[in-house]
Amino acid sequence: MKLNGYIGTITDKEGYLYKNNQTDYKIVIPSNATIVEKRAAEELRNLLFLGGVNLVDVITDDTLSVADTGKYV
């Protein structure tokens, strides 16, 4: 995965996007996201919620750091 010029890997030792209605993943949008991109992120969040995942955070890419070990969509 390439984010702001940094390359990392997406790993999940248990192989789940979510488990027991919880997820470690966050939805990332650009800090200068368009209205369409913001709406798409909210739609994805709502679809995950309808599928049984508790609220997923939507964050902007400027809040991430290289050392951050989070999981992102």
C-alpha positions in Angstrom: 0.0 0.0 0.0 1.4 3.4 -0.8 0.2 6.4 1.3 1.8 9.8 1.0 4.9 8.3 -0.6 5.4 5.6 2.1 5.0 2.0 1.3 3.5 -0.4 3.9 1.7 -3.7 4.0 -1.8 -4.5 5.0 -1.8 -7.4 7.4 -4.3 -8.9 9.9 -3.2 -11.9 11.8 -6.7 -13.1 12.2 -7.7 -12.4 8.6 -10.9 -10.5 9.5 -12.1 -7.1 8.5 -14.2 -7.2 11.6 -15.0 -9.6 14.4 -17.7 -9.4 17.1 -19.0 -6.3 15.4 -15.7 -4.5 16.0 -13.0 -3.4 13.6 -9.5 -1.9 13.9 -9.9 -0.4 10.4 -10.5 3.2 9.6 -11.7 4.8 6.3 -9.1 7.3 5.1 -10.0 10.2 2.8 -7.7 13.0 1.5 -7.5 16.1 3.7 -8.8 18.1 0.7 -11.5 15.5 -0.1 -14.3 16.6 -2.5 -17.9 16.4 -1.5 -18.2 13.2 -3.5 -15.2 11.6 -1.7 -16.7 12.5 1.7 -20.1 11.2 0.7 -18.5 7.9 -0.6 -16.7 7.5 2.7 -19.9 8.0 4.6 -21.7 5.5 2.3 -19.1 2.9 3.0 -19.3 3.6 6.7 -23.1 3.2 6.6 -22.9 0.0 4.5 -20.4 -1.5 7.0 -22.8 -0.5 9.8 -25.7 -2.2 8.1 -23.6 -5.3 7.7 -23.0 -5.4 11.5 -19.9 -3.5 12.0 -20.0 -0.8 14.8 -19.2 2.7 13.7 -16.0 2.9 11.6 -14.0 6.2 11.9 -13.5 8.3 8.8 -10.2 10.2 9.0 -8.1 12.4 6.7 -4.7 11.4 5.4 -3.0 14.3 7.1 -3.7 12.7 10.5 -1.6 9.6 9.7 2.1 9.2 10.5 4.7 6.8 9.2 4.9 5.1 12.6 1.1 4.7 12.7 0.3 0.9 12.8 -3.4 1.3 12.2 -5.5 -0.5 9.6 -7.0 1.6 6.8 -9.5 1.3 3.9 
